[in-house]
Amino acid sequence: MPSMLIHPQINPVALQLGPLAVHWYGLTYLAAFALFMFLGFRRLRHEPFASIKGAGAWSRRDVEDILFLGVMGVVLGGRIGYCLFYKPLYYLAHPLEVFAIWQGGMSFHGGMLGVIVAMVWFARSRAKPWLQVADFVAPCVPTGLAAGRVGNFINGELWGRLSSPDLPWGMVFRGAGDLPRHPSQVYQFLGEGLLLFVLLWLYASKQRKQGQVAATFLLGYGVLRFAAEFFREPDAHLGLLSLGMSMGQWLCVPMIVGGIGLWRWAQTRTQG
């Protein structure tokens, strides 16, 4: 039997300064925000943003403000989404624990909805088309998702399903038994993180019809996350739901359908 990889036991605290503990997961969030800023400034050079003049012109200040609103959307939407999507009955019985973010529990799909609300707010406050804002933001998101998956791996959480003992990269995660599992955090880092970023950035580097870059993000993330869920251990309190699909897969279905619909609508609308 081949030797199995063991997940390294990494201290979740990266730096201890007296009573202040700096966690690796928090640093990955900071990395995500820094990457967004860097890519957002580069995005200003892409069309149509580089050519927009007057009151609707894009600036570095816009990138900074979108990041601030986006952080609020991620935190609030991610937490509320987790409570509603994954443990609605528990938080209905313990409503004050909704605010206990330090206990863990965030949902990407909820965070995405929070970001959408933040983008709508930003678009209205700056008199910019909402889909133009969504197209600007979309290519800057996947690297942040990749950073988050690094944090998941460091913490040894959200591990994968059982793998074949012959899988060279099968890994034993502490707290998940003694059998090898898929390192699904790595799969998601490579898929919905790096791969989606490369494809989306290349696609968005040329001027597209308004709404199509955002639609491509919805479709691309939905498909890649749906595929990754086949290797990720379902939430213990939910298991697999109807049709043998996980909650994550069910939440990806409207993303995929919405991405296809938005892309086709943008194509028709622009041509019309």
Buried (B, 14 or more C-beta within 10 A) or exposed (E): EEEBBEBEEEEBEBEEEEEEEEBBBBBBBEBBBBBBBEBBEBBBEBEEBEEBEEEEEBEEEBBEBBBEBBBBBBBBBBBBBBBBBBBEEEBEEEEEBBEEBEEEBBBBBBBBBBBBBBBBBBBEEBEBEBBBBBBBBBBBBBBBBBBBBBBBBBBBBBBBBBBEEEBEEBBBBEEBEEEBBBBBBBBBBBBBBBBBBEBBBEBBBEBBBBBBBBBBBBBBBBBBBBBBBBBBBBBEEEEEEEEEBBBBBBBBEEBBEBBBBBBEBBBEEEEE
